[in-house]
Amino acid sequence: MDSDFAPLAVIIVIVLIIGIGIAIYIDKQRRMAAFRALASRLGLTFDESYNYNLAEQYGFLNKLAQGGNRYLFNTLSGYYRGHQILVSDYHFEIQTAGPKGQPRTQHCYLSLFSLQLPATFPELTVAREGLLSKIAQAFGHDDIDFESAEFSRSFCVRSPDKKFAYDVCNARMMDHLLENRDISFEIERNALAMVFDSQLVIDRIELNLGRLLEIRARLPNYIFERA
């Protein structure tokens, strides 16, 4: 009876593998169709291909400067409400050790929301205060303190240019961030960027673009005139 069951078990496994493959393919096609529909509605260009050159161009952003085999894909680009933007999935790999010490490749995915600024600036990171930032402070990587004690407790702000940090984190910006404590962003060169620790959620792309523009709206005009 066991010998009769073995071929049937193999067939069942093969059918399951084929079924899973078909389901993954259908889900991918639906996702691509949703991206194209969103791009059309927002007046953006969509490119699903792997783009290593763009990943290299954005490699100056802290969260994108890790691992190897970096590329952007599922990229939306163009002008949105008068600003040049780029939204994309981001892939990188890190090497880890398996249970027996054998090398193992871990694939990691982020999502990038970037807005091009009309001037270049030094690096500035604004992120939620957490355990890692507190550990970094203990090893001498101090963040910048502000007059608002609540803001300083809630956010870790770092930049080699303190004046620029104070200009960006003005009263309007601090009030907005305290009302939206899940926001983190980075400014460097001519990019204002938000990076999330997961792949793009299509239903939240427009929402996060709006949040990116809200941050841009709170940057004072004089920093562009002075740059």
MDAnalysis code that builds the backbone (N, CA, C; Angstrom):
import MDAnalysis as mda
import numpy as np

u = mda.Universe.empty(681, n_residues=227, atom_resindex=np.repeat(np.arange(227), 3), trajectory=True)
u.add_TopologyAttr("name", ["N", "CA", "C"] * 227)
u.add_TopologyAttr("resid", np.arange(1, 228))
u.add_TopologyAttr("resname", ["MET", "ASP", "SER", "ASP", "PHE", "ALA", "PRO", "LEU", "ALA", "VAL", "ILE", "ILE", "VAL", "ILE", "VAL", "LEU", "ILE", "ILE", "GLY", "ILE", "GLY", "ILE", "ALA", "ILE", "TYR", "ILE", "ASP", "LYS", "GLN", "ARG", "ARG", "MET", "ALA", "ALA", "PHE", "ARG", "ALA", "LEU", "ALA", "SER", "ARG", "LEU", "GLY", "LEU", "THR", "PHE", "ASP", "GLU", "SER", "TYR", "ASN", "TYR", "ASN", "LEU", "ALA", "GLU", "GLN", "TYR", "GLY", "PHE", "LEU", "ASN", "LYS", "LEU", "ALA", "GLN", "GLY", "GLY", "ASN", "ARG", "TYR", "LEU", "PHE", "ASN", "THR", "LEU", "SER", "GLY", "TYR", "TYR", "ARG", "GLY", "HIS", "GLN", "ILE", "LEU", "VAL", "SER", "ASP", "TYR", "HIS", "PHE", "GLU", "ILE", "GLN", "THR", "ALA", "GLY", "PRO", "LYS", "GLY", "GLN", "PRO", "ARG", "THR", "GLN", "HIS", "CYS", "TYR", "LEU", "SER", "LEU", "PHE", "SER", "LEU", "GLN", "LEU", "PRO", "ALA", "THR", "PHE", "PRO", "GLU", "LEU", "THR", "VAL", "ALA", "ARG", "GLU", "GLY", "LEU", "LEU", "SER", "LYS", "ILE", "ALA", "GLN", "ALA", "PHE", "GLY", "HIS", "ASP", "ASP", "ILE", "ASP", "PHE", "GLU", "SER", "ALA", "GLU", "PHE", "SER", "ARG", "SER", "PHE", "CYS", "VAL", "ARG", "SER", "PRO", "ASP", "LYS", "LYS", "PHE", "ALA", "TYR", "ASP", "VAL", "CYS", "ASN", "ALA", "ARG", "MET", "MET", "ASP", "HIS", "LEU", "LEU", "GLU", "ASN", "ARG", "ASP", "ILE", "SER", "PHE", "GLU", "ILE", "GLU", "ARG", "ASN", "ALA", "LEU", "ALA", "MET", "VAL", "PHE", "ASP", "SER", "GLN", "LEU", "VAL", "ILE", "ASP", "ARG", "ILE", "GLU", "LEU", "ASN", "LEU", "GLY", "ARG", "LEU", "LEU", "GLU", "ILE", "ARG", "ALA", "ARG", "LEU", "PRO", "ASN", "TYR", "ILE", "PHE", "GLU", "ARG", "ALA"])
u.atoms.positions = np.array([
    [0.832, -1.201, 0.000],
    [0.000, 0.000, 0.000],
    [0.872, 1.258, 0.000],
    [2.005, 1.194, 0.735],
    [2.912, 2.325, 0.772],
    [3.464, 2.624, -0.609],
    [3.781, 1.573, -1.387],
    [4.323, 1.761, -2.729],
    [3.293, 2.387, -3.653],
    [1.981, 2.135, -3.414],
    [0.925, 2.739, -4.224],
    [0.742, 4.212, -3.861],
    [0.988, 4.532, -2.600],
    [0.763, 5.899, -2.127],
    [1.875, 6.854, -2.559],
    [3.102, 6.337, -2.680],
    [4.251, 7.193, -2.995],
    [4.076, 7.984, -4.283],
    [3.692, 7.342, -5.414],
    [3.506, 8.137, -6.646],
    [2.402, 9.192, -6.493],
    [1.350, 8.859, -5.754],
    [0.253, 9.810, -5.549],
    [0.736, 11.016, -4.743],
    [1.579, 10.757, -3.743],
    [2.114, 11.847, -2.929],
    [2.969, 12.782, -3.776],
    [3.768, 12.198, -4.673],
    [4.599, 13.009, -5.561],
    [3.737, 13.887, -6.455],
    [2.660, 13.297, -6.999],
    [1.746, 14.049, -7.876],
    [1.096, 15.200, -7.110],
    [0.679, 14.919, -5.865],
    [0.043, 15.957, -5.043],
    [1.010, 17.111, -4.803],
    [2.267, 16.788, -4.490],
    [3.279, 17.820, -4.254],
    [3.497, 18.657, -5.511],
    [3.585, 17.984, -6.662],
    [3.799, 18.700, -7.923],
    [2.632, 19.633, -8.228],
    [1.396, 19.130, -8.006],
    [0.204, 19.952, -8.246],
    [0.198, 21.165, -7.316],
    [0.581, 20.965, -6.053],
    [0.633, 22.072, -5.098],
    [1.664, 23.117, -5.520],
    [2.835, 22.665, -5.972],
    [3.884, 23.589, -6.396],
    [3.414, 24.399, -7.605],
    [2.776, 23.708, -8.557],
    [2.261, 24.403, -9.743],
    [1.185, 25.403, -9.344],
    [0.300, 24.987, -8.424],
    [-0.769, 25.872, -7.970],
    [-0.231, 27.117, -7.289],
    [0.792, 26.936, -6.448],
    [1.412, 28.080, -5.771],
    [2.060, 29.013, -6.781],
    [2.742, 28.424, -7.766],
    [3.385, 29.229, -8.805],
    [2.372, 30.050, -9.590],
    [1.233, 29.446, -9.918],
    [0.182, 30.155, -10.652],
    [-0.392, 31.283, -9.800],
    [-0.610, 31.005, -8.509],
    [-1.161, 32.031, -7.608],
    [-0.204, 33.218, -7.483],
    [1.101, 32.925, -7.375],
    [2.096, 34.002, -7.281],
    [2.102, 34.828, -8.560],
    [2.018, 34.153, -9.707],
    [2.019, 34.857, -10.998],
    [0.791, 35.756, -11.122],
    [-0.375, 35.233, -10.750],
    [-1.617, 36.022, -10.839],
    [-1.543, 37.231, -9.911],
    [-1.023, 37.020, -8.687],
    [-0.897, 38.128, -7.729],
    [0.049, 39.202, -8.261],
    [1.146, 38.774, -8.889],
    [2.104, 39.735, -9.445],
    [1.459, 40.538, -10.567],
    [0.685, 39.862, -11.437],
    [0.034, 40.567, -12.539],
    [-0.988, 41.572, -12.021],
    [-1.715, 41.195, -10.984],
    [-2.671, 42.133, -10.379],
    [-1.955, 43.337, -9.789],
    [-0.829, 43.091, -9.147],
    [-0.054, 44.183, -8.546],
    [0.466, 45.129, -9.628],
    [0.974, 44.566, -10.738],
    [1.469, 45.404, -11.824],
    [0.335, 46.226, -12.431],
    [-0.827, 45.619, -12.582],
    [-1.976, 46.336, -13.130],
    [-2.386, 47.484, -12.204],
    [-2.320, 47.243, -10.895],
    [-2.670, 48.292, -9.930],
    [-1.653, 49.428, -9.979],
    [-0.368, 49.099, -10.139],
    [0.662, 50.132, -10.266],
    [0.415, 50.985, -11.509],
    [0.132, 50.321, -12.625],
    [-0.075, 51.064, -13.874],
    [-1.304, 51.956, -13.779],
    [-2.361, 51.451, -13.147],
    [-3.581, 52.252, -12.990],
    [-3.302, 53.473, -12.110],
    [-2.541, 53.284, -11.036],
    [-2.205, 54.398, -10.147],
    [-1.332, 55.415, -10.878],
    [-0.331, 54.916, -11.629],
    [0.546, 55.814, -12.379],
    [-0.250, 56.643, -13.373],
    [-1.181, 56.020, -14.046],
    [-2.013, 56.729, -15.019],
    [-2.854, 57.797, -14.336],
    [-3.427, 57.463, -13.192],
    [-4.294, 58.410, -12.487],
    [-3.508, 59.602, -11.946],
    [-2.263, 59.349, -11.502],
    [-1.456, 60.421, -10.919],
    [-0.582, 61.130, -11.956],
    [-0.616, 60.671, -13.198],
    [0.197, 61.288, -14.230],
    [1.674, 60.971, -14.102],
    [1.996, 59.771, -13.613],
    [3.378, 59.364, -13.408],
    [3.766, 58.261, -14.382],
    [5.069, 58.002, -14.462],
    [5.595, 56.908, -15.270],
    [5.866, 55.713, -14.364],
    [5.536, 54.502, -14.849],
    [5.783, 53.296, -14.062],
    [6.771, 52.395, -14.788],
    [7.751, 51.886, -14.042],
    [8.756, 50.968, -14.593],
    [8.970, 49.833, -13.599],
    [8.629, 48.629, -14.000],
    [8.751, 47.487, -13.086],
    [10.135, 46.861, -13.090],
    [11.015, 47.235, -14.015],
    [12.303, 46.571, -14.180],
    [13.268, 46.899, -13.041],
    [14.296, 46.055, -12.871],
    [15.326, 46.275, -11.866],
    [16.258, 47.384, -12.358],
    [16.458, 48.411, -11.532],
    [17.285, 49.546, -11.929],
    [18.435, 49.696, -10.932],
    [19.612, 49.213, -11.355],
    [20.792, 49.275, -10.488],
    [21.396, 50.678, -10.468],
    [21.285, 51.402, -11.579],
    [21.859, 52.750, -11.647],
    [21.161, 53.697, -10.681],
    [19.827, 53.638, -10.630],
    [19.098, 54.487, -9.696],
    [19.448, 54.151, -8.254],
    [19.595, 52.855, -7.970],
    [19.974, 52.448, -6.607],
    [21.322, 53.040, -6.228],
    [22.238, 53.078, -7.186],
    [23.563, 53.676, -6.922],
    [23.432, 55.175, -6.706],
    [22.568, 55.835, -7.483],
    [22.386, 57.282, -7.349],
    [21.825, 57.656, -5.981],
    [20.959, 56.794, -5.430],
    [20.349, 57.074, -4.134],
    [21.095, 56.417, -2.980],
    [22.272, 55.866, -3.263],
    [23.032, 55.165, -2.234],
    [23.547, 56.046, -1.117],
    [23.476, 57.389, -1.283],
    [23.925, 58.290, -0.212],
    [22.927, 58.333, 0.939],
    [21.691, 57.881, 0.718],
    [20.717, 57.842, 1.809],
    [21.085, 56.708, 2.769],
    [21.023, 56.977, 4.061],
    [21.526, 56.034, 5.059],
    [20.941, 54.639, 4.930],
    [19.619, 54.557, 4.847],
    [18.983, 53.244, 4.827],
    [19.230, 52.485, 3.526],
    [19.615, 53.206, 2.471],
    [19.860, 52.551, 1.188],
    [21.335, 52.211, 1.000],
    [22.171, 52.561, 1.971],
    [23.613, 52.323, 1.866],
    [24.014, 51.083, 2.652],
    [23.304, 49.999, 2.439],
    [23.612, 48.767, 3.162],
    [23.458, 47.578, 2.232],
    [24.190, 46.516, 2.554],
    [24.071, 45.281, 1.795],
    [24.638, 45.374, 0.389],
    [24.351, 44.348, -0.400],
    [24.811, 44.286, -1.781],
    [23.659, 43.964, -2.718],
    [23.973, 43.876, -3.998],
    [22.968, 43.606, -5.035],
    [21.762, 44.530, -4.869],
    [22.022, 45.819, -4.855],
    [20.973, 46.819, -4.618],
    [20.316, 47.213, -5.943],
    [19.018, 47.272, -5.929],
    [18.315, 47.783, -7.109],
    [16.928, 48.292, -6.720],
    [16.451, 49.245, -7.523],
    [15.085, 49.731, -7.405],
    [14.210, 49.012, -8.418],
    [12.960, 48.822, -8.078],
    [12.007, 48.232, -9.036],
    [10.604, 48.694, -8.653],
    [9.663, 48.477, -9.561],
    [8.309, 49.019, -9.371],
    [8.393, 50.519, -9.079],
    [9.015, 51.236, -9.996],
    [9.326, 52.650, -9.783],
    [8.297, 53.559, -10.439],
    [7.754, 54.459, -9.646],
    [6.876, 55.524, -10.130],
    [7.671, 56.821, -10.123],
    [7.645, 57.560, -11.205],
    [8.415, 58.797, -11.265],
    [7.697, 59.836, -12.118],
    [8.082, 61.095, -11.897],
    [7.478, 62.186, -12.651],
    [7.167, 63.356, -11.734],
    [6.218, 64.190, -12.143],
    [5.836, 65.366, -11.365],
    [4.486, 65.128, -10.688],
    [4.458, 65.410, -9.401],
    [3.251, 65.243, -8.602],
    [3.006, 66.524, -7.826],
    [1.905, 67.180, -8.121],
    [1.566, 68.465, -7.487],
    [2.717, 69.467, -7.575],
    [3.357, 69.494, -8.744],
    [4.408, 70.475, -9.002],
    [5.780, 70.098, -8.525],
    [5.959, 68.901, -7.972],
    [7.262, 68.469, -7.461],
    [7.712, 67.195, -8.187],
    [9.008, 67.138, -8.489],
    [9.564, 65.938, -9.104],
    [9.765, 64.876, -8.028],
    [9.110, 63.724, -8.201],
    [9.144, 62.696, -7.156],
    [9.577, 61.347, -7.750],
    [9.955, 60.469, -6.855],
    [10.246, 59.082, -7.211],
    [9.773, 58.201, -6.059],
    [9.018, 57.158, -6.403],
    [8.529, 56.186, -5.420],
    [8.911, 54.806, -5.932],
    [9.496, 53.988, -5.078],
    [9.993, 52.712, -5.592],
    [10.170, 51.669, -4.498],
    [10.038, 50.400, -4.890],
    [10.516, 49.298, -4.060],
    [12.042, 49.280, -4.145],
    [12.686, 48.805, -3.077],
    [14.147, 48.777, -3.033],
    [14.596, 47.435, -2.469],
    [15.548, 46.817, -3.132],
    [16.056, 45.500, -2.723],
    [17.545, 45.573, -2.410],
    [17.944, 44.856, -1.353],
    [19.360, 44.629, -1.108],
    [19.519, 43.276, -0.428],
    [20.726, 42.761, -0.413],
    [21.016, 41.453, 0.181],
    [22.070, 41.586, 1.267],
    [21.923, 40.770, 2.291],
    [22.965, 40.656, 3.309],
    [23.297, 39.175, 3.495],
    [24.526, 38.916, 3.854],
    [24.973, 37.542, 4.056],
    [24.917, 37.193, 5.535],
    [24.249, 36.107, 5.853],
    [24.148, 35.636, 7.233],
    [24.635, 34.185, 7.299],
    [24.742, 33.675, 8.506],
    [25.187, 32.293, 8.698],
    [23.995, 31.414, 9.053],
    [23.904, 30.241, 8.424],
    [22.844, 29.292, 8.720],
    [23.108, 28.552, 10.013],
    [22.216, 27.629, 10.385],
    [22.359, 26.880, 11.651],
    [23.693, 26.153, 11.791],
    [24.257, 25.710, 10.655],
    [25.523, 24.976, 10.700],
    [26.690, 25.835, 10.216],
    [26.466, 27.147, 10.200],
    [27.541, 28.049, 9.809],
    [27.665, 28.279, 8.316],
    [26.817, 27.635, 7.528],
    [26.901, 27.814, 6.089],
    [26.368, 29.191, 5.688],
    [26.954, 29.815, 4.653],
    [26.505, 31.153, 4.243],
    [25.069, 31.126, 3.721],
    [24.351, 32.158, 4.041],
    [22.954, 32.248, 3.609],
    [22.675, 33.686, 3.167],
    [22.011, 33.831, 2.041],
    [21.671, 35.151, 1.518],
    [20.270, 35.540, 1.975],
    [20.180, 36.694, 2.616],
    [18.879, 37.206, 3.054],
    [18.485, 38.380, 2.166],
    [17.313, 38.265, 1.557],
    [16.799, 39.324, 0.695],
    [15.972, 40.292, 1.535],
    [16.296, 41.573, 1.436],
    [15.621, 42.604, 2.231],
    [14.957, 43.612, 1.294],
    [13.805, 44.122, 1.722],
    [13.037, 45.041, 0.874],
    [12.625, 46.274, 1.669],
    [12.786, 47.425, 1.041],
    [12.365, 48.702, 1.591],
    [11.498, 49.406, 0.550],
    [10.898, 50.510, 0.943],
    [10.217, 51.359, -0.035],
    [10.706, 52.788, 0.133],
    [10.924, 53.448, -0.995],
    [11.504, 54.787, -1.032],
    [10.497, 55.787, -1.581],
    [10.349, 56.906, -0.875],
    [9.571, 58.053, -1.348],
    [10.528, 59.232, -1.360],
    [10.805, 59.793, -2.532],
    [11.791, 60.857, -2.639],
    [11.233, 62.038, -3.425],
    [11.602, 63.233, -2.996],
    [11.200, 64.471, -3.657],
    [12.461, 65.282, -3.931],
    [12.590, 65.769, -5.159],
    [13.784, 66.532, -5.524],
    [13.647, 67.976, -5.073],
    [14.681, 68.465, -4.361],
    [14.714, 69.834, -3.874],
    [15.473, 70.727, -4.858],
    [15.183, 72.031, -4.869],
    [15.834, 72.930, -5.830],
    [17.203, 73.423, -5.378],
    [17.798, 72.798, -4.390],
    [19.133, 73.168, -3.909],
    [19.736, 71.957, -3.215],
    [21.029, 71.994, -2.950],
    [21.704, 70.888, -2.277],
    [21.969, 71.258, -0.819],
    [21.914, 70.243, 0.041],
    [22.019, 70.479, 1.480],
    [22.889, 69.403, 2.128],
    [23.405, 69.699, 3.339],
    [24.133, 68.664, 4.093],
    [23.166, 67.606, 4.606],
    [23.704, 66.511, 5.073],
    [22.868, 65.423, 5.575],
    [22.114, 65.844, 6.835],
    [20.846, 65.484, 6.867],
    [20.010, 65.683, 8.052],
    [19.082, 64.488, 8.161],
    [19.068, 63.829, 9.324],
    [18.137, 62.725, 9.553],
    [17.231, 63.065, 10.728],
    [15.956, 62.808, 10.551],
    [14.964, 63.009, 11.606],
    [14.221, 61.691, 11.756],
    [14.354, 61.053, 12.904],
    [13.747, 59.741, 13.118],
    [13.185, 59.653, 14.524],
    [12.265, 58.749, 14.694],
    [11.712, 58.529, 16.028],
    [12.802, 58.089, 16.991],
    [12.777, 58.634, 18.192],
    [13.725, 58.218, 19.226],
    [13.426, 56.776, 19.604],
    [14.470, 55.950, 19.669],
    [14.279, 54.543, 20.009],
    [15.490, 53.985, 20.709],
    [15.471, 52.689, 20.942],
    [16.558, 52.036, 21.675],
    [17.887, 52.184, 20.951],
    [17.891, 52.005, 19.606],
    [19.150, 52.064, 18.865],
    [19.755, 53.464, 18.916],
    [18.913, 54.486, 18.810],
    [19.442, 55.853, 18.858],
    [19.988, 56.171, 20.245],
    [19.350, 55.639, 21.291],
    [19.832, 55.861, 22.649],
    [21.164, 55.147, 22.881],
    [21.307, 53.954, 22.310],
    [22.581, 53.234, 22.417],
    [23.676, 54.017, 21.689],
    [23.328, 54.556, 20.502],
    [24.300, 55.341, 19.735],
    [24.747, 56.562, 20.522],
    [23.808, 57.207, 21.215],
    [24.162, 58.372, 22.029],
    [25.124, 57.985, 23.141],
    [24.923, 56.799, 23.695],
    [25.803, 56.332, 24.774],
    [27.232, 56.143, 24.281],
    [27.395, 55.907, 22.967],
    [28.732, 55.734, 22.395],
    [29.231, 57.008, 21.715],
    [28.620, 58.139, 22.062],
    [29.133, 59.423, 21.593],
    [28.487, 59.990, 20.358],
    [27.493, 59.311, 19.790],
    [26.808, 59.817, 18.612],
    [25.600, 60.648, 19.064],
    [25.881, 61.860, 19.477],
    [24.840, 62.696, 20.062],
    [23.890, 63.231, 18.999],
    [22.632, 63.356, 19.384],
    [21.675, 64.018, 18.512],
    [21.566, 65.478, 18.929],
    [20.777, 66.232, 18.183],
    [20.649, 67.669, 18.417],
    [19.426, 67.930, 19.277],
    [19.606, 68.715, 20.322],
    [18.491, 69.050, 21.219],
    [17.818, 70.344, 20.773],
    [16.519, 70.422, 21.070],
    [15.715, 71.588, 20.684],
    [15.054, 72.183, 21.929],
    [14.528, 73.401, 21.770],
    [13.872, 74.058, 22.901],
    [12.660, 73.267, 23.366],
    [12.017, 72.576, 22.439],
    [10.884, 71.738, 22.810],
    [11.395, 70.434, 23.409],
    [11.234, 70.272, 24.713],
    [11.695, 69.052, 25.374],
    [10.926, 67.840, 24.865],
    [9.646, 68.024, 24.566],
    [8.834, 66.908, 24.068],
    [9.346, 66.438, 22.716],
    [9.692, 67.389, 21.842],
    [10.223, 67.018, 20.527],
    [11.564, 66.307, 20.677],
    [12.418, 66.803, 21.538],
    [13.734, 66.191, 21.735],
    [13.623, 64.784, 22.302],
    [12.614, 64.560, 23.149],
    [12.397, 63.207, 23.687],
    [11.840, 62.267, 22.627],
    [11.074, 62.803, 21.699],
    [10.345, 61.975, 20.737],
    [11.131, 61.682, 19.469],
    [12.046, 62.602, 19.081],
    [12.749, 62.458, 17.812],
    [14.253, 62.586, 17.992],
    [14.962, 61.819, 17.194],
    [16.421, 61.887, 17.141],
    [16.789, 62.634, 15.859],
    [17.413, 63.793, 16.003],
    [17.799, 64.624, 14.864],
    [19.319, 64.696, 14.815],
    [19.889, 64.365, 13.658],
    [21.345, 64.402, 13.497],
    [21.705, 65.123, 12.206],
    [22.729, 65.960, 12.284],
    [23.244, 66.664, 11.114],
    [24.585, 67.278, 11.488],
    [25.534, 67.357, 10.551],
    [26.797, 68.062, 10.841],
    [26.602, 69.574, 10.885],
    [25.444, 70.043, 10.425],
    [25.157, 71.477, 10.390],
    [23.963, 71.754, 11.309],
    [24.256, 72.183, 12.538],
    [23.184, 72.400, 13.519],
    [22.230, 73.505, 13.082],
    [22.751, 74.550, 12.469],
    [21.872, 75.639, 12.039],
    [20.856, 75.132, 11.022],
    [21.322, 74.311, 10.093],
    [20.407, 73.737, 9.103],
    [19.349, 72.878, 9.795],
    [19.763, 72.111, 10.801],
    [18.813, 71.282, 11.548],
    [17.758, 72.138, 12.238],
    [18.180, 73.246, 12.831],
    [17.224, 74.146, 13.491],
    [16.296, 74.803, 12.475],
    [16.828, 75.135, 11.296],
    [15.998, 75.743, 10.252],
    [14.913, 74.770, 9.781],
    [15.308, 73.519, 9.582],
    [14.344, 72.513, 9.108],
    [13.335, 72.174, 10.198],
    [13.837, 71.927, 11.394],
    [12.947, 71.556, 12.504],
    [12.464, 72.823, 13.212],
    [11.787, 73.651, 12.445],
    [11.215, 74.875, 12.985],
    [9.931, 74.540, 13.745],
    [9.289, 75.563, 14.287],
    [8.104, 75.322, 15.126],
    [6.999, 74.599, 14.359],
    [6.761, 75.000, 13.096],
    [5.705, 74.357, 12.295],
    [6.043, 72.896, 12.025],
    [7.318, 72.621, 11.741],
    [7.731, 71.242, 11.474],
    [7.614, 70.394, 12.739],
    [8.059, 70.929, 13.866],
    [7.993, 70.160, 15.114],
    [6.550, 69.848, 15.489],
    [5.657, 70.830, 15.339],
    [4.245, 70.584, 15.648],
    [3.680, 69.478, 14.764],
    [4.045, 69.524, 13.477],
    [3.550, 68.505, 12.534],
    [4.083, 67.117, 12.900],
    [5.360, 67.027, 13.218],
    [5.953, 65.731, 13.544],
    [5.400, 65.177, 14.859],
    [5.152, 66.033, 15.816],
    [4.577, 65.567, 17.082],
    [3.147, 65.065, 16.895],
    [2.481, 65.544, 15.868],
    [1.140, 65.042, 15.545],
    [1.197, 63.802, 14.663],
    [2.381, 63.514, 14.100],
    [2.567, 62.360, 13.208],
    [3.877, 61.671, 13.582],
    [3.883, 61.010, 14.721],
    [5.137, 60.519, 15.302],
    [5.713, 59.301, 14.590],
    [5.016, 58.763, 13.622],
    [5.557, 57.635, 12.872],
    [6.404, 58.089, 11.683],
    [6.515, 59.401, 11.465],
    [7.258, 59.925, 10.311],
    [8.749, 59.992, 10.621],
    [9.551, 59.512, 9.679],
    [10.999, 59.714, 9.692],
    [11.389, 60.186, 8.292],
    [12.387, 61.071, 8.215],
    [12.816, 61.508, 6.887],
    [14.281, 61.888, 6.910],
    [14.839, 62.004, 5.716],
    [16.239, 62.384, 5.549],
    [16.338, 63.412, 4.438],
    [17.191, 64.394, 4.637],
    [17.537, 65.351, 3.595],
    [19.032, 65.243, 3.356],
    [19.403, 65.123, 2.114],
    [20.827, 65.138, 1.761],
    [20.934, 65.440, 0.271],
    [21.969, 66.185, -0.084],
    [22.148, 66.648, -1.463],
    [20.873, 67.390, -1.883],
    [20.207, 66.925, -2.934],
    [18.981, 67.616, -3.350],
    [17.757, 66.718, -3.164],
    [17.817, 65.808, -2.208],
    [16.722, 64.864, -1.990],
    [16.118, 65.017, -0.600],
    [14.796, 64.985, -0.564],
    [14.024, 64.832, 0.667],
    [13.387, 63.457, 0.567],
    [13.668, 62.575, 1.517],
    [13.258, 61.183, 1.351],
    [12.660, 60.592, 2.624],
    [11.684, 59.724, 2.426],
    [11.178, 58.856, 3.480],
    [11.420, 57.417, 3.024],
    [11.950, 56.589, 3.922],
    [12.212, 55.182, 3.614],
    [11.491, 54.319, 4.638],
    [10.729, 53.327, 4.150],
    [9.971, 52.438, 5.023],
    [10.540, 51.026, 4.958],
    [10.432, 50.294, 6.068],
    [11.031, 48.965, 6.184],
    [10.126, 47.868, 5.634],
    [9.542, 48.106, 4.488],
    [8.704, 47.095, 3.836],
    [8.493, 47.505, 2.392],
    [7.961, 46.589, 1.574],
    [7.667, 46.934, 0.196],
    [6.472, 47.878, 0.123],
    [6.347, 48.522, -1.014],
    [5.268, 49.471, -1.229],
    [3.902, 48.822, -1.029],
    [3.045, 49.521, -0.306],
    [1.638, 49.141, -0.208],
    [0.893, 50.100, -1.128],
    [0.343, 49.572, -2.207],
    [-0.204, 50.428, -3.263],
    [-1.257, 51.383, -2.719],
    [-2.101, 50.894, -1.821],
    [-3.177, 51.734, -1.290],
    [-2.665, 52.885, -0.428],
    [-1.377, 52.847, -0.040],
    [-0.819, 53.904, 0.825],
    [0.172, 54.808, 0.091],
    [0.379, 54.570, -1.181],
    [1.353, 55.370, -1.924],
    [0.927, 56.834, -1.983],
    [-0.308, 57.079, -2.373],
    [-0.775, 58.455, -2.485],
    [-0.780, 59.144, -1.118],
    [-1.139, 58.405, -0.078],
    [-1.125, 58.951, 1.276],
    [0.282, 59.388, 1.669],
    [1.264, 58.522, 1.430],
    [2.633, 58.846, 1.816],
    [3.240, 59.940, 0.943],
    [2.820, 60.017, -0.317],
    [3.245, 61.150, -1.137],
    [2.726, 62.455, -0.535],
    [1.492, 62.431, -0.071],
    [0.934, 63.609, 0.583],
    [1.712, 63.991, 1.826],
    [2.142, 62.992, 2.586],
    [2.923, 63.265, 3.799],
    [4.295, 63.845, 3.446],
    [4.886, 63.354, 2.354],
    [6.167, 63.883, 1.904],
    [6.021, 65.355, 1.511],
    [4.940, 65.678, 0.818],
    [4.699, 67.063, 0.426],
    [4.396, 67.956, 1.629],
    [3.791, 67.387, 2.667],
    [3.548, 68.165, 3.890],
    [4.871, 68.564, 4.536],
    [5.839, 67.657, 4.535],
    [7.159, 67.986, 5.080],
    [7.808, 69.071, 4.225],
    [7.722, 68.904, 2.904],
    [8.308, 69.913, 1.989],
    [7.684, 71.286, 2.231],
    [6.393, 71.331, 2.479],
    [5.706, 72.610, 2.661],
    [6.164, 73.333, 3.915],
    [6.731, 72.592, 4.875],
    [7.171, 73.201, 6.126],
    [8.650, 73.577, 6.121],
    [9.331, 73.359, 5.004],
    [10.710, 73.834, 4.876],
    [10.666, 75.330, 4.553],
    [11.370, 76.147, 5.318],
    [11.309, 77.607, 5.076],
    [11.969, 77.985, 3.756],
    [11.395, 78.964, 3.087],
    [11.901, 79.389, 1.771],
    [13.336, 79.891, 1.835],
    [13.719, 80.506, 2.957],
    [15.039, 81.137, 3.010],
    [16.196, 80.130, 2.930],
    [15.947, 78.859, 3.260],
    [17.054, 77.898, 3.160],
    [17.401, 77.629, 1.696],
    [16.437, 77.800, 0.798],
    [16.725, 77.619, -0.624],
    [17.397, 78.857, -1.207],
    [17.057, 80.014, -0.705],
    [17.667, 81.253, -1.172],
    [19.123, 81.337, -0.710],
    [19.394, 80.754, 0.459],
    [20.734, 80.824, 1.045],
    [21.659, 79.751, 0.479],
    [21.072, 78.644, 0.011],
    [21.895, 77.495, -0.443],
    [22.658, 77.832, -1.713],
])
